[in-house]
Amino acid sequence: MGKEFQKQVRSLSKGLLSFLILILVLFGGLYYWANHKSKPEITEIPLEVSSEDYDKVENGIHVATGFIDDRGMQETIQNCTACHSAKLVTQNRMSREGWKATIEWMQETQNLWDLGANEELILTYLAKNYAPTDKGRRQNLEDIEWYELN
């Protein structure tokens, strides 16, 4: 019975060793795959607007950002788009108090710097050009010729 027991122990140890090697190979393969899979090449993202046209204004709209052209626009661009897209501003409508509260929230929680003398100019610009409206998200469609679907 001693030799039989030794055979069983050797067989069990070989099985455990094989299992351990298999686990190590699997984890090694997963590690290699996770750290060596092809990574996309980082390239420069092309700007939608050329650098020559960056200051271009068409129909009262700054082409590069979509901001309404008015006094305080440049200061707003410089201070707001340094951290986020201009669309985050242009899609919102707030009163002067709402814009001020938003700026204070960004200063308290998002590390926005002190706007200094520009704050008054920026608030005036935002309150004038991005104030609440009663129009909703989209104006009603007018002067539409409707046709019947067949």
C-alpha positions in Angstrom: 0.0 0.0 0.0 3.0 2.3 0.5 4.0 2.2 -3.2 0.4 2.7 -4.3 0.1 5.7 -2.1 3.4 7.2 -3.4 2.1 6.7 -7.0 -1.1 8.6 -6.1 0.8 11.4 -4.5 3.1 11.7 -7.5 0.1 11.7 -9.9 -1.7 14.3 -7.8 1.4 16.5 -7.5 2.0 16.3 -11.3 -1.7 17.2 -11.9 -1.4 20.2 -9.5 1.8 21.3 -11.1 0.3 21.1 -14.6 -2.7 23.1 -13.4 -0.5 25.7 -11.8 1.6 26.0 -15.0 -1.6 26.4 -17.0 -2.9 29.1 -14.7 0.4 31.0 -14.9 0.4 30.7 -18.7 -3.2 32.0 -18.9 -2.5 35.0 -16.6 0.8 35.7 -18.4 -1.0 35.7 -21.7 -3.8 38.0 -20.4 -1.2 40.4 -19.0 0.8 40.4 -22.2 -2.4 41.0 -24.3 -3.6 43.8 -22.0 -0.3 45.6 -22.1 0.9 45.0 -25.6 -2.2 45.2 -27.8 -1.9 47.6 -30.6 -2.5 51.2 -29.4 -3.9 53.8 -31.8 -1.3 56.2 -33.0 -1.8 59.6 -31.4 -2.1 62.2 -34.0 -3.0 65.8 -33.9 -6.7 66.4 -34.1 -7.4 68.8 -37.0 -9.2 71.9 -36.1 -12.5 72.5 -37.9 -11.4 76.1 -38.5 -8.0 77.1 -39.9 -5.8 79.3 -37.8 -6.1 82.1 -40.3 -9.9 82.0 -39.9 -10.0 81.7 -36.2 -11.1 85.3 -35.6 -13.6 85.2 -38.4 -17.1 86.4 -37.7 -20.0 85.6 -40.1 -23.5 86.8 -39.7 -22.7 87.9 -36.2 -21.4 84.5 -35.1 -17.7 83.8 -34.3 -17.0 80.9 -36.7 -14.6 78.9 -34.6 -16.7 78.8 -31.4 -20.3 79.7 -32.3 -20.3 82.6 -29.8 -22.4 85.6 -30.6 -20.2 88.5 -31.7 -20.5 91.2 -29.0 -18.5 93.1 -26.5 -17.0 90.6 -24.1 -16.9 87.7 -26.5 -13.1 87.5 -26.6 -12.8 87.5 -22.8 -15.5 84.8 -22.6 -13.7 82.7 -25.2 -10.4 83.0 -23.4 -11.8 82.2 -20.0 -14.4 79.6 -20.8 -13.0 77.6 -23.6 -9.7 77.0 -21.8 -11.5 74.2 -19.9 -14.5 73.2 -21.9 -16.2 73.4 -25.3 -17.9 76.6 -26.4 -21.0 74.5 -27.0 -21.3 74.0 -23.2 -21.9 77.7 -23.0 -24.0 78.3 -26.1 -26.4 75.5 -25.3 -27.3 77.1 -21.9 -29.6 80.0 -21.1 -29.4 81.6 -17.7 -30.0 84.9 -16.0 -27.1 87.0 -14.8 -27.6 85.5 -11.4 -27.6 82.0 -12.9 -24.3 82.6 -14.8 -22.7 84.1 -11.7 -23.8 81.1 -9.6 -22.3 78.8 -12.3 -19.0 80.7 -12.3 -18.9 80.5 -8.5 -19.6 76.8 -8.6 -16.8 76.3 -11.1 -14.4 78.3 -9.0 -15.3 76.3 -5.8 -15.4 72.8 -7.4 -13.7 72.9 -10.8 -10.6 75.0 -10.1 -11.7 77.9 -12.2 -9.4 80.9 -11.5 -10.5 84.3 -10.3 -11.7 86.2 -13.4 -10.8 89.5 -11.8 -12.0 92.5 -13.8 -13.1 90.3 -16.7 -15.9 88.7 -14.5 -18.2 91.7 -14.9 -17.6 91.9 -18.7 -18.2 88.1 -19.1 -21.3 88.2 -16.9 -22.7 91.1 -19.0 -21.9 89.3 -22.2 -23.5 86.0 -21.1 -26.6 87.6 -19.5 -27.2 89.6 -22.7 -26.5 86.9 -25.3 -27.4 83.7 -23.5 -30.4 84.8 -21.3 -33.4 82.5 -20.9 -35.9 82.7 -23.7 -39.6 81.7 -24.0 -39.0 80.0 -27.3 -38.1 76.5 -25.9 -35.7 74.2 -27.7 -37.0 74.8 -31.2 -39.2 77.4 -32.8 -42.4 76.3 -34.6 -42.1 75.4 -38.2 -43.7 78.0 -40.4 -44.5 78.5 -44.1 -44.2 74.7 -44.7 -45.9 73.1 -47.7 -47.1 69.8 -46.5 -47.6 66.9 -48.9 -49.5 63.7 -48.5 -47.5 60.5 -48.2 -48.5 57.7 -50.5 
